[in-house]
Amino acid sequence: MEKEETSNDKEPVIKFAVRGTLGNGLFYIKTKCDSENDCYINRCELAIKETPVLKPEEYEDKFLVIYDRQRQGPIHNEKN
């Protein structure tokens, strides 16, 4: 696991390397913090790095949105 620092400490990003039977990539969890102790997941994205299923131009420099708080609302068990 690797934490990627951003220019804004109120929006930290956590990046995981992921691997499956059909490829590998990076999974990003983008968070927002309203205060020091009140943070929530804002968006999750997958960046595919290698797969035999798609052509490189179909996934290079693109992100697959897994979760977007603005579109889907708060996560089920979230207090807000």
MOQUIJO-V61517 format. One record per residue. N is the residue number from 1. RES is the residue in one small letter. PSI is psi in whole degrees, -180 to 180 (999 if undefined). Layout:
N RES PSI
N RES PSI
This chain:
1 m 144
2 e 131
3 k 126
4 e 121
5 e 141
6 t 171
7 s -17
8 n 114
9 d -15
10 k -1
11 e 64
12 p 151
13 v 133
14 i 131
15 k 129
16 f 137
17 a 133
18 v 150
19 r 139
20 g -175
21 t -21
22 l 24
23 g -169
24 n 166
25 g -158
26 l 135
27 f 123
28 y 132
29 i 113
30 k 126
31 t 166
32 k 144
33 c 125
34 d -30
35 s -179
36 e -35
37 n 10
38 d 87
39 c 156
40 y 159
41 i 127
42 n -36
43 r 143
44 c 135
45 e 153
46 l 127
47 a 113
48 i 131
49 k -33
50 e 132
51 t 142
52 p -7
53 v -31
54 l 157
55 k 146
56 p -38
57 e -15
58 e -16
59 y -19
60 e 136
61 d 27
62 k 157
63 f 137
64 l 119
65 v 120
66 i -40
67 y 136
68 d 114
69 r -38
70 q -37
71 r -40
72 q -8
73 g 179
74 p 153
75 i 146
76 h -49
77 n 8
78 e 145
79 k -25
80 n 999
